[in-house]
């Protein structure tokens, strides 16, 4: 059975895309810890990050780095934090979270954003992207 993220990759579930290439996709988390919370995923459904082939793991990190740089240019923050938890969806994903305090990494926190705010933010991050 396809994961939620595979359905996003296939276009069966809508998302706020930030970046995409032939192997990877980055989109805004719809239940963000803070404004600008992004998920970076391989398009290939692999449950755990450590199950990725070495080359795909390295490419995912390169892609994630590019998204992080664009995110930091877009959202005011002290730095962008990265987390790989993997319990919510059994599909490798890297969380990029704009940080101003350690509480921003608390996954029990969520901010509300309108659909227009999500769209505008995704477009702004994408415009700062250098892949």
N, CA, C and O atoms as CSV, one atom per row, in Angstrom:
chain,resi,resn,atom,element,x,y,z
A,1,UNK,N,N,0.843,-1.185,0.000
A,1,UNK,CA,C,0.000,0.000,0.000
A,1,UNK,C,C,0.884,1.242,0.000
A,1,UNK,O,O,1.877,1.299,0.724
A,2,UNK,N,N,0.536,2.208,-0.786
A,2,UNK,CA,C,1.307,3.442,-0.892
A,2,UNK,C,C,1.194,4.272,0.377
A,2,UNK,O,O,0.133,4.342,0.996
A,3,UNK,N,N,2.304,4.901,0.756
A,3,UNK,CA,C,2.282,5.821,1.889
A,3,UNK,C,C,1.664,7.142,1.457
A,3,UNK,O,O,1.488,7.400,0.266
A,4,UNK,N,N,1.341,7.966,2.430
A,4,UNK,CA,C,0.841,9.313,2.154
A,4,UNK,C,C,1.819,10.059,1.257
A,4,UNK,O,O,1.405,10.764,0.337
A,5,UNK,N,N,3.118,9.910,1.520
A,5,UNK,CA,C,4.115,10.648,0.732
A,5,UNK,C,C,4.183,10.137,-0.705
A,5,UNK,O,O,4.391,10.927,-1.626
A,6,UNK,N,N,4.012,8.841,-0.913
A,6,UNK,CA,C,3.973,8.309,-2.278
A,6,UNK,C,C,2.765,8.871,-3.012
A,6,UNK,O,O,2.848,9.167,-4.204
A,7,UNK,N,N,1.651,9.021,-2.319
A,7,UNK,CA,C,0.462,9.610,-2.926
A,7,UNK,C,C,0.701,11.078,-3.277
A,7,UNK,O,O,0.180,11.568,-4.279
A,8,UNK,N,N,1.480,11.776,-2.465
A,8,UNK,CA,C,1.851,13.162,-2.783
A,8,UNK,C,C,2.733,13.181,-4.030
A,8,UNK,O,O,2.522,13.996,-4.928
A,9,UNK,N,N,3.715,12.288,-4.088
A,9,UNK,CA,C,4.613,12.202,-5.254
A,9,UNK,C,C,3.796,11.950,-6.524
A,9,UNK,O,O,4.059,12.559,-7.561
A,10,UNK,N,N,2.811,11.058,-6.446
A,10,UNK,CA,C,1.986,10.703,-7.612
A,10,UNK,C,C,0.940,11.765,-7.940
A,10,UNK,O,O,0.270,11.669,-8.969
A,11,UNK,N,N,0.789,12.779,-7.079
A,11,UNK,CA,C,-0.204,13.816,-7.313
A,11,UNK,C,C,-1.599,13.429,-6.870
A,11,UNK,O,O,-2.562,14.126,-7.190
A,12,UNK,N,N,-1.730,12.328,-6.139
A,12,UNK,CA,C,-3.031,11.877,-5.655
A,12,UNK,C,C,-3.479,12.674,-4.432
A,12,UNK,O,O,-4.672,12.761,-4.142
A,13,UNK,N,N,-2.516,13.252,-3.721
A,13,UNK,CA,C,-2.783,14.106,-2.566
A,13,UNK,C,C,-2.068,15.428,-2.822
A,13,UNK,O,O,-0.898,15.442,-3.203
A,14,UNK,N,N,-2.766,16.530,-2.615
A,14,UNK,CA,C,-2.192,17.856,-2.868
A,14,UNK,C,C,-1.107,18.184,-1.842
A,14,UNK,O,O,-1.137,17.701,-0.710
A,15,UNK,N,N,-0.163,19.003,-2.255
A,15,UNK,CA,C,0.890,19.465,-1.346
A,15,UNK,C,C,1.337,20.856,-1.783
A,15,UNK,O,O,1.013,21.325,-2.875
A,16,UNK,N,N,2.088,21.496,-0.898
A,16,UNK,CA,C,2.668,22.805,-1.195
A,16,UNK,C,C,4.137,22.583,-1.521
A,16,UNK,O,O,5.001,22.657,-0.648
A,17,UNK,N,N,4.407,22.307,-2.809
A,17,UNK,CA,C,5.760,21.960,-3.247
A,17,UNK,C,C,6.696,23.144,-3.145
A,17,UNK,O,O,6.348,24.278,-3.474
A,18,UNK,N,N,7.888,22.844,-2.680
A,18,UNK,CA,C,8.954,23.830,-2.548
A,18,UNK,C,C,10.039,23.566,-3.594
A,18,UNK,O,O,10.563,24.496,-4.208
A,19,UNK,N,N,10.366,22.291,-3.788
A,19,UNK,CA,C,11.417,21.907,-4.730
A,19,UNK,C,C,11.150,20.495,-5.222
A,19,UNK,O,O,10.540,19.678,-4.532
A,20,UNK,N,N,11.623,20.229,-6.434
A,20,UNK,CA,C,11.441,18.895,-6.999
A,20,UNK,C,C,12.470,18.660,-8.080
A,20,UNK,O,O,12.788,19.560,-8.858
A,21,UNK,N,N,12.991,17.438,-8.125
A,21,UNK,CA,C,13.786,16.993,-9.259
A,21,UNK,C,C,13.361,15.557,-9.561
A,21,UNK,O,O,12.348,15.096,-9.035
A,22,UNK,N,N,14.101,14.856,-10.379
A,22,UNK,CA,C,13.669,13.520,-10.789
A,22,UNK,C,C,13.648,12.511,-9.638
A,22,UNK,O,O,12.916,11.524,-9.707
A,23,UNK,N,N,14.438,12.739,-8.580
A,23,UNK,CA,C,14.535,11.770,-7.490
A,23,UNK,C,C,13.893,12.214,-6.175
A,23,UNK,O,O,13.535,11.373,-5.350
A,24,UNK,N,N,13.744,13.528,-5.970
A,24,UNK,CA,C,13.345,14.030,-4.659
A,24,UNK,C,C,12.260,15.103,-4.760
A,24,UNK,O,O,12.057,15.734,-5.797
A,25,UNK,N,N,11.579,15.273,-3.633
A,25,UNK,CA,C,10.517,16.266,-3.538
A,25,UNK,C,C,10.608,16.923,-2.166
A,25,UNK,O,O,10.858,16.249,-1.167
A,26,UNK,N,N,10.407,18.235,-2.118
A,26,UNK,CA,C,10.330,18.973,-0.854
A,26,UNK,C,C,9.011,19.720,-0.846
A,26,UNK,O,O,8.629,20.334,-1.842
A,27,UNK,N,N,8.315,19.664,0.288
A,27,UNK,CA,C,7.020,20.331,0.412
A,27,UNK,C,C,6.827,20.781,1.853
A,27,UNK,O,O,7.454,20.261,2.776
A,28,UNK,N,N,5.950,21.753,2.024
A,28,UNK,CA,C,5.656,22.259,3.360
A,28,UNK,C,C,4.867,21.237,4.160
A,28,UNK,O,O,3.943,20.607,3.645
A,29,UNK,N,N,5.237,21.078,5.417
A,29,UNK,CA,C,4.488,20.230,6.328
A,29,UNK,C,C,3.153,20.918,6.594
A,29,UNK,O,O,3.133,22.103,6.926
A,30,UNK,N,N,2.049,20.210,6.458
A,30,UNK,CA,C,0.737,20.830,6.658
A,30,UNK,C,C,0.370,20.956,8.139
A,30,UNK,O,O,-0.630,21.588,8.477
A,31,UNK,N,N,1.164,20.367,9.009
A,31,UNK,CA,C,1.017,20.555,10.461
A,31,UNK,C,C,2.365,21.026,10.996
A,31,UNK,O,O,3.017,20.320,11.765
A,32,UNK,N,N,2.777,22.222,10.583
A,32,UNK,CA,C,4.140,22.670,10.883
A,32,UNK,C,C,4.368,23.001,12.360
A,32,UNK,O,O,3.493,23.538,13.040
A,33,UNK,N,N,5.569,22.662,12.832
A,33,UNK,CA,C,6.001,23.106,14.169
A,33,UNK,C,C,6.036,24.625,14.199
A,33,UNK,O,O,5.580,25.259,15.151
A,34,UNK,N,N,6.590,25.194,13.129
A,34,UNK,CA,C,6.722,26.639,12.951
A,34,UNK,C,C,6.520,26.948,11.475
A,34,UNK,O,O,6.559,26.050,10.633
A,35,UNK,N,N,6.308,28.201,11.172
A,35,UNK,CA,C,6.168,28.643,9.777
A,35,UNK,C,C,7.453,28.286,9.020
A,35,UNK,O,O,8.549,28.663,9.435
A,36,UNK,N,N,7.312,27.565,7.920
A,36,UNK,CA,C,8.461,27.209,7.105
A,36,UNK,C,C,8.930,25.774,7.271
A,36,UNK,O,O,9.919,25.384,6.651
A,37,UNK,N,N,8.258,24.984,8.079
A,37,UNK,CA,C,8.609,23.569,8.298
A,37,UNK,C,C,8.454,22.815,6.976
A,37,UNK,O,O,7.359,22.752,6.416
A,38,UNK,N,N,9.552,22.247,6.484
A,38,UNK,CA,C,9.589,21.576,5.183
A,38,UNK,C,C,9.955,20.110,5.371
A,38,UNK,O,O,10.719,19.759,6.269
A,39,UNK,N,N,9.403,19.267,4.519
A,39,UNK,CA,C,9.773,17.857,4.467
A,39,UNK,C,C,10.460,17.588,3.133
A,39,UNK,O,O,9.969,17.999,2.082
A,40,UNK,N,N,11.591,16.901,3.178
A,40,UNK,CA,C,12.310,16.482,1.978
A,40,UNK,C,C,12.260,14.961,1.913
A,40,UNK,O,O,12.606,14.282,2.880
A,41,UNK,N,N,11.831,14.431,0.779
A,41,UNK,CA,C,11.661,12.983,0.647
A,41,UNK,C,C,12.259,12.480,-0.664
A,41,UNK,O,O,12.336,13.222,-1.643
A,42,UNK,N,N,12.685,11.209,-0.678
A,42,UNK,CA,C,12.975,10.588,-1.971
A,42,UNK,C,C,11.642,10.201,-2.603
A,42,UNK,O,O,10.704,9.831,-1.897
A,43,UNK,N,N,11.556,10.282,-3.901
A,43,UNK,CA,C,10.319,9.868,-4.564
A,43,UNK,C,C,10.130,8.356,-4.458
A,43,UNK,O,O,9.004,7.860,-4.432
A,44,UNK,N,N,11.224,7.647,-4.399
A,44,UNK,CA,C,11.161,6.196,-4.217
A,44,UNK,C,C,10.775,5.913,-2.771
A,44,UNK,O,O,11.385,6.446,-1.844
A,45,UNK,N,N,9.781,5.088,-2.586
A,45,UNK,CA,C,9.297,4.765,-1.239
A,45,UNK,C,C,10.271,3.808,-0.549
A,45,UNK,O,O,10.378,2.634,-0.905
A,46,UNK,N,N,10.970,4.341,0.439
A,46,UNK,CA,C,11.880,3.553,1.275
A,46,UNK,C,C,11.536,3.892,2.718
A,46,UNK,O,O,11.491,5.066,3.086
A,47,UNK,N,N,11.297,2.887,3.527
A,47,UNK,CA,C,10.808,3.094,4.885
A,47,UNK,C,C,11.771,3.899,5.753
A,47,UNK,O,O,11.378,4.927,6.304
A,48,UNK,N,N,13.013,3.462,5.886
A,48,UNK,CA,C,13.958,4.079,6.813
A,48,UNK,C,C,15.120,4.718,6.058
A,48,UNK,O,O,15.565,4.209,5.029
A,49,UNK,N,N,15.597,5.827,6.579
A,49,UNK,CA,C,16.691,6.543,5.916
A,49,UNK,C,C,17.919,5.658,5.759
A,49,UNK,O,O,18.634,5.754,4.761
A,50,UNK,N,N,18.164,4.802,6.736
A,50,UNK,CA,C,19.355,3.954,6.673
A,50,UNK,C,C,19.197,2.814,5.677
A,50,UNK,O,O,20.167,2.116,5.382
A,51,UNK,N,N,17.990,2.614,5.155
A,51,UNK,CA,C,17.764,1.619,4.118
A,51,UNK,C,C,18.018,2.173,2.716
A,51,UNK,O,O,18.027,1.422,1.740
A,52,UNK,N,N,18.226,3.496,2.616
A,52,UNK,CA,C,18.554,4.081,1.313
A,52,UNK,C,C,19.914,3.572,0.859
A,52,UNK,O,O,20.810,3.350,1.672
A,53,UNK,N,N,20.054,3.390,-0.439
A,53,UNK,CA,C,21.377,3.078,-0.982
A,53,UNK,C,C,22.277,4.276,-0.710
A,53,UNK,O,O,21.804,5.412,-0.670
A,54,UNK,N,N,23.545,4.034,-0.525
A,54,UNK,CA,C,24.501,5.089,-0.158
A,54,UNK,C,C,24.410,6.295,-1.092
A,54,UNK,O,O,24.371,7.435,-0.629
A,55,UNK,N,N,24.378,6.055,-2.382
A,55,UNK,CA,C,24.337,7.163,-3.337
A,55,UNK,C,C,23.048,7.971,-3.192
A,55,UNK,O,O,23.074,9.201,-3.246
A,56,UNK,N,N,21.927,7.284,-3.008
A,56,UNK,CA,C,20.661,8.004,-2.854
A,56,UNK,C,C,20.658,8.802,-1.550
A,56,UNK,O,O,20.136,9.916,-1.503
A,57,UNK,N,N,21.237,8.235,-0.495
A,57,UNK,CA,C,21.344,8.960,0.775
A,57,UNK,C,C,22.140,10.251,0.576
A,57,UNK,O,O,21.715,11.317,1.020
A,58,UNK,N,N,23.286,10.158,-0.084
A,58,UNK,CA,C,24.119,11.341,-0.329
A,58,UNK,C,C,23.376,12.376,-1.171
A,58,UNK,O,O,23.451,13.573,-0.893
A,59,UNK,N,N,22.666,11.923,-2.191
A,59,UNK,CA,C,21.902,12.843,-3.044
A,59,UNK,C,C,20.758,13.491,-2.269
A,59,UNK,O,O,20.465,14.669,-2.473
A,60,UNK,N,N,20.109,12.735,-1.385
A,60,UNK,CA,C,19.058,13.311,-0.544
A,60,UNK,C,C,19.634,14.410,0.338
A,60,UNK,O,O,19.003,15.452,0.516
A,61,UNK,N,N,20.806,14.197,0.885
A,61,UNK,CA,C,21.428,15.220,1.732
A,61,UNK,C,C,21.802,16.462,0.916
A,61,UNK,O,O,21.659,17.581,1.408
A,62,UNK,N,N,22.273,16.287,-0.307
A,62,UNK,CA,C,22.578,17.433,-1.177
A,62,UNK,C,C,21.305,18.235,-1.474
A,62,UNK,O,O,21.291,19.462,-1.382
A,63,UNK,N,N,20.249,17.517,-1.829
A,63,UNK,CA,C,18.956,18.144,-2.117
A,63,UNK,C,C,18.452,18.887,-0.884
A,63,UNK,O,O,18.026,20.038,-0.978
A,64,UNK,N,N,18.504,18.229,0.266
A,64,UNK,CA,C,18.049,18.819,1.523
A,64,UNK,C,C,18.843,20.069,1.858
A,64,UNK,O,O,18.279,21.055,2.332
A,65,UNK,N,N,20.137,20.037,1.617
A,65,UNK,CA,C,20.998,21.209,1.866
A,65,UNK,C,C,20.538,22.392,1.014
A,65,UNK,O,O,20.438,23.510,1.519
A,66,UNK,N,N,20.260,22.163,-0.253
A,66,UNK,CA,C,19.807,23.238,-1.142
A,66,UNK,C,C,18.488,23.826,-0.664
A,66,UNK,O,O,18.303,25.043,-0.679
A,67,UNK,N,N,17.580,22.969,-0.245
A,67,UNK,CA,C,16.294,23.437,0.257
A,67,UNK,C,C,16.496,24.238,1.544
A,67,UNK,O,O,15.863,25.275,1.743
A,68,UNK,N,N,17.374,23.754,2.405
A,68,UNK,CA,C,17.654,24.438,3.669
A,68,UNK,C,C,18.203,25.839,3.444
A,68,UNK,O,O,17.811,26.778,4.136
A,69,UNK,N,N,19.096,25.985,2.495
A,69,UNK,CA,C,19.675,27.297,2.183
A,69,UNK,C,C,18.580,28.246,1.694
A,69,UNK,O,O,18.538,29.407,2.103
A,70,UNK,N,N,17.701,27.762,0.828
A,70,UNK,CA,C,16.587,28.587,0.346
A,70,UNK,C,C,15.631,28.938,1.475
A,70,UNK,O,O,15.122,30.057,1.545
A,71,UNK,N,N,15.394,27.983,2.350
A,71,UNK,CA,C,14.508,28.209,3.487
A,71,UNK,C,C,15.059,29.293,4.404
A,71,UNK,O,O,14.320,30.165,4.862
A,72,UNK,N,N,16.351,29.233,4.667
A,72,UNK,CA,C,16.979,30.223,5.549
A,72,UNK,C,C,16.960,31.626,4.938
A,72,UNK,O,O,16.922,32.620,5.663
A,73,UNK,N,N,16.987,31.703,3.615
A,73,UNK,CA,C,16.891,32.999,2.933
A,73,UNK,C,C,15.468,33.559,2.986
A,73,UNK,O,O,15.264,34.765,2.848
A,74,UNK,N,N,14.494,32.680,3.186
A,74,UNK,CA,C,13.089,33.061,3.096
A,74,UNK,C,C,12.453,33.359,4.448
A,74,UNK,O,O,11.708,34.328,4.593
A,75,UNK,N,N,12.749,32.528,5.423
A,75,UNK,CA,C,12.104,32.619,6.738
A,75,UNK,C,C,13.113,33.133,7.758
A,75,UNK,O,O,14.201,32.574,7.897
A,76,UNK,N,N,12.761,34.175,8.458
A,76,UNK,CA,C,13.649,34.733,9.473
A,76,UNK,C,C,13.849,33.711,10.599
A,76,UNK,O,O,12.892,33.300,11.255
A,77,UNK,N,N,15.116,33.308,10.810
A,77,UNK,CA,C,15.419,32.332,11.856
A,77,UNK,C,C,16.915,32.390,12.164
A,77,UNK,O,O,17.707,32.899,11.371
A,78,UNK,N,N,17.283,31.862,13.324
A,78,UNK,CA,C,18.690,31.817,13.714
A,78,UNK,C,C,19.432,30.739,12.944
A,78,UNK,O,O,20.612,30.890,12.626
A,79,UNK,N,N,18.737,29.657,12.649
A,79,UNK,CA,C,19.283,28.569,11.844
A,79,UNK,C,C,18.164,27.636,11.438
A,79,UNK,O,O,17.037,27.759,11.917
A,80,UNK,N,N,18.476,26.699,10.552
A,80,UNK,CA,C,17.502,25.684,10.162
A,80,UNK,C,C,17.942,24.366,10.793
A,80,UNK,O,O,19.052,23.886,10.567
A,81,UNK,N,N,17.042,23.797,11.588
A,81,UNK,CA,C,17.311,22.506,12.207
A,81,UNK,C,C,16.871,21.383,11.295
A,81,UNK,O,O,15.999,21.554,10.444
A,82,UNK,N,N,17.489,20.230,11.487
A,82,UNK,CA,C,17.168,19.054,10.684
A,82,UNK,C,C,16.875,17.894,11.626
A,82,UNK,O,O,17.583,17.689,12.612
A,83,UNK,N,N,15.833,17.143,11.318
A,83,UNK,CA,C,15.492,15.969,12.117
A,83,UNK,C,C,15.018,14.849,11.196
A,83,UNK,O,O,14.314,15.081,10.213
A,84,UNK,N,N,15.419,13.650,11.538
A,84,UNK,CA,C,14.912,12.459,10.878
A,84,UNK,C,C,14.325,11.602,11.983
A,84,UNK,O,O,15.050,11.052,12.812
A,85,UNK,N,N,13.011,11.494,11.986
A,85,UNK,CA,C,12.340,10.746,13.045
A,85,UNK,C,C,11.752,9.468,12.445
A,85,UNK,O,O,12.092,8.362,12.866
A,86,UNK,N,N,10.885,9.627,11.478
A,86,UNK,CA,C,10.410,8.490,10.714
A,86,UNK,C,C,9.315,7.644,11.327
A,86,UNK,O,O,9.035,6.555,10.826
A,87,UNK,N,N,8.695,8.103,12.381
A,87,UNK,CA,C,7.635,7.295,12.990
A,87,UNK,C,C,6.263,7.596,12.413
A,87,UNK,O,O,5.393,6.726,12.422
A,88,UNK,N,N,6.048,8.800,11.915
A,88,UNK,CA,C,4.727,9.214,11.472
A,88,UNK,C,C,4.321,8.568,10.152
A,88,UNK,O,O,3.194,8.092,10.012
A,89,UNK,N,N,5.215,8.550,9.206
A,89,UNK,CA,C,4.937,8.006,7.876
A,89,UNK,C,C,6.095,7.074,7.518
A,89,UNK,O,O,7.251,7.495,7.573
A,90,UNK,N,N,5.819,5.823,7.155
A,90,UNK,CA,C,6.893,4.881,6.839
A,90,UNK,C,C,7.492,5.112,5.452
A,90,UNK,O,O,7.462,4.238,4.586
A,91,UNK,N,N,8.025,6.294,5.274
A,91,UNK,CA,C,8.647,6.725,4.014
A,91,UNK,C,C,9.723,7.719,4.433
A,91,UNK,O,O,9.415,8.719,5.081
A,92,UNK,N,N,10.948,7.469,4.084
A,92,UNK,CA,C,12.054,8.338,4.490
A,92,UNK,C,C,11.699,9.800,4.282
A,92,UNK,O,O,11.236,10.198,3.212
A,93,UNK,N,N,11.924,10.597,5.328
A,93,UNK,CA,C,11.706,12.041,5.200
A,93,UNK,C,C,12.581,12.787,6.197
A,93,UNK,O,O,12.812,12.350,7.324
A,94,UNK,N,N,13.052,13.930,5.725
A,94,UNK,CA,C,13.900,14.811,6.521
A,94,UNK,C,C,13.107,16.073,6.812
A,94,UNK,O,O,12.612,16.737,5.901
A,95,UNK,N,N,12.993,16.396,8.101
A,95,UNK,CA,C,12.323,17.627,8.513
A,95,UNK,C,C,13.340,18.766,8.501
A,95,UNK,O,O,14.430,18.627,9.057
A,96,UNK,N,N,13.000,19.874,7.881
A,96,UNK,CA,C,13.782,21.114,7.974
A,96,UNK,C,C,12.901,22.114,8.705
A,96,UNK,O,O,11.792,22.422,8.270
A,97,UNK,N,N,13.416,22.620,9.830
A,97,UNK,CA,C,12.593,23.463,10.700
A,97,UNK,C,C,13.335,24.751,11.036
A,97,UNK,O,O,14.389,24.704,11.670
A,98,UNK,N,N,12.802,25.902,10.623
A,98,UNK,CA,C,13.417,27.175,11.020
A,98,UNK,C,C,13.414,27.292,12.548
A,98,UNK,O,O,12.381,27.121,13.195
A,99,UNK,N,N,14.584,27.584,13.106
A,99,UNK,CA,C,14.725,27.626,14.564
A,99,UNK,C,C,15.080,29.007,15.078
A,99,UNK,O,O,15.967,29.682,14.554
A,100,UNK,N,N,14.373,29.402,16.105
A,100,UNK,CA,C,14.747,30.574,16.889
A,100,UNK,C,C,14.947,30.186,18.346
A,100,UNK,O,O,15.678,30.851,19.080
A,101,UNK,N,N,14.287,29.097,18.763
A,101,UNK,CA,C,14.481,28.532,20.097
A,101,UNK,C,C,14.441,27.010,19.968
A,101,UNK,O,O,14.009,26.485,18.942
A,102,UNK,N,N,14.886,26.312,20.992
A,102,UNK,CA,C,14.842,24.847,20.972
A,102,UNK,C,C,13.400,24.336,20.939
A,102,UNK,O,O,13.145,23.234,20.454
A,103,UNK,N,N,12.467,25.124,21.449
A,103,UNK,CA,C,11.058,24.720,21.431
A,103,UNK,C,C,10.523,24.558,20.018
A,103,UNK,O,O,9.523,23.869,19.812
A,104,UNK,N,N,11.171,25.180,19.044
A,104,UNK,CA,C,10.722,25.055,17.660
A,104,UNK,C,C,10.867,23.626,17.134
A,104,UNK,O,O,10.228,23.258,16.148
A,105,UNK,N,N,11.708,22.821,17.792
A,105,UNK,CA,C,11.886,21.417,17.398
A,105,UNK,C,C,10.868,20.494,18.070
A,105,UNK,O,O,10.873,19.288,17.821
A,106,UNK,N,N,10.015,21.033,18.899
A,106,UNK,CA,C,9.028,20.231,19.614
A,106,UNK,C,C,7.880,19.872,18.668
A,106,UNK,O,O,7.117,20.741,18.246
A,107,UNK,N,N,7.769,18.600,18.345
A,107,UNK,CA,C,6.774,18.154,17.369
A,107,UNK,C,C,5.349,18.157,17.914
A,107,UNK,O,O,4.409,17.843,17.184
A,108,UNK,N,N,5.181,18.503,19.174
A,108,UNK,CA,C,3.818,18.641,19.701
A,108,UNK,C,C,3.284,20.055,19.478
A,108,UNK,O,O,2.103,20.320,19.703
A,109,UNK,N,N,4.164,20.969,19.031
A,109,UNK,CA,C,3.752,22.337,18.693
A,109,UNK,C,C,3.305,22.397,17.238
A,109,UNK,O,O,3.899,21.766,16.363
A,110,UNK,N,N,2.259,23.158,16.999
A,110,UNK,CA,C,1.798,23.356,15.621
A,110,UNK,C,C,1.303,24.783,15.466
A,110,UNK,O,O,0.668,25.339,16.362
A,111,UNK,N,N,1.604,25.365,14.314
A,111,UNK,CA,C,1.083,26.692,14.007
A,111,UNK,C,C,0.026,26.556,12.920
A,111,UNK,O,O,0.101,25.671,12.067
A,112,UNK,N,N,-0.939,27.431,12.965
A,112,UNK,CA,C,-2.001,27.448,11.961
A,112,UNK,C,C,-1.614,28.410,10.845
A,112,UNK,O,O,-1.113,29.507,11.091
A,113,UNK,N,N,-1.859,27.973,9.614
A,113,UNK,CA,C,-1.608,28.826,8.457
A,113,UNK,C,C,-2.772,28.648,7.485
A,113,UNK,O,O,-3.349,27.566,7.379
A,114,UNK,N,N,-3.102,29.714,6.788
A,114,UNK,CA,C,-4.157,29.625,5.779
A,114,UNK,C,C,-3.595,28.988,4.515
A,114,UNK,O,O,-2.380,28.896,4.335
A,115,UNK,N,N,-4.493,28.554,3.653
A,115,UNK,CA,C,-4.066,27.985,2.379
A,115,UNK,C,C,-3.232,28.992,1.597
A,115,UNK,O,O,-2.225,28.625,0.992
A,116,UNK,N,N,-3.640,30.248,1.604
A,116,UNK,CA,C,-2.894,31.281,0.881
A,116,UNK,C,C,-1.501,31.483,1.491
A,116,UNK,O,O,-0.530,31.686,0.763
A,117,UNK,N,N,-1.403,31.429,2.805
A,117,UNK,CA,C,-0.090,31.556,3.460
A,117,UNK,C,C,0.825,30.399,3.063
A,117,UNK,O,O,2.012,30.605,2.810
A,118,UNK,N,N,0.279,29.190,3.007
A,118,UNK,CA,C,1.073,28.041,2.557
A,118,UNK,C,C,1.546,28.246,1.118
A,118,UNK,O,O,2.722,28.048,0.814
A,119,UNK,N,N,0.634,28.640,0.241
A,119,UNK,CA,C,0.985,28.837,-1.172
A,119,UNK,C,C,2.052,29.913,-1.336
A,119,UNK,O,O,3.027,29.718,-2.062
A,120,UNK,N,N,1.871,31.043,-0.666
A,120,UNK,CA,C,2.830,32.148,-0.777
A,120,UNK,C,C,4.202,31.749,-0.242
A,120,UNK,O,O,5.227,32.084,-0.835
A,121,UNK,N,N,4.214,31.036,0.871
A,121,UNK,CA,C,5.483,30.621,1.462
A,121,UNK,C,C,6.201,29.611,0.576
A,121,UNK,O,O,7.411,29.717,0.377
A,122,UNK,N,N,5.475,28.637,0.043
A,122,UNK,CA,C,6.087,27.646,-0.854
A,122,UNK,C,C,6.707,28.328,-2.065
A,122,UNK,O,O,7.819,27.991,-2.474
A,123,UNK,N,N,5.992,29.277,-2.630
A,123,UNK,CA,C,6.499,30.021,-3.786
A,123,UNK,C,C,7.735,30.843,-3.422
A,123,UNK,O,O,8.688,30.906,-4.199
A,124,UNK,N,N,7.724,31.472,-2.248
A,124,UNK,CA,C,8.864,32.285,-1.809
A,124,UNK,C,C,10.103,31.428,-1.594
A,124,UNK,O,O,11.197,31.811,-2.010
A,125,UNK,N,N,9.949,30.282,-0.955
A,125,UNK,CA,C,11.099,29.376,-0.749
A,125,UNK,C,C,11.618,28.917,-2.095
A,125,UNK,O,O,12.823,28.935,-2.348
A,126,UNK,N,N,10.692,28.503,-2.965
A,126,UNK,CA,C,11.092,28.025,-4.303
A,126,UNK,C,C,11.882,29.107,-5.063
A,126,UNK,O,O,12.853,28.796,-5.752
A,127,UNK,N,N,11.470,30.348,-4.937
A,127,UNK,CA,C,12.155,31.429,-5.665
A,127,UNK,C,C,13.588,31.648,-5.163
A,127,UNK,O,O,14.402,32.227,-5.884
A,128,UNK,N,N,13.914,31.199,-3.948
A,128,UNK,CA,C,15.269,31.322,-3.407
A,128,UNK,C,C,16.104,30.066,-3.603
A,128,UNK,O,O,17.233,29.984,-3.120
A,129,UNK,N,N,15.554,29.099,-4.306
A,129,UNK,CA,C,16.195,27.796,-4.495
A,129,UNK,C,C,17.258,27.836,-5.580
A,129,UNK,O,O,17.064,28.432,-6.639
A,130,UNK,N,N,18.371,27.200,-5.303
A,130,UNK,CA,C,19.438,27.042,-6.300
A,130,UNK,C,C,19.817,25.568,-6.353
A,130,UNK,O,O,20.715,25.128,-5.635
A,131,UNK,N,N,19.133,24.805,-7.203
A,131,UNK,CA,C,19.435,23.373,-7.326
A,131,UNK,C,C,20.486,23.126,-8.376
A,131,UNK,O,O,20.863,21.978,-8.614
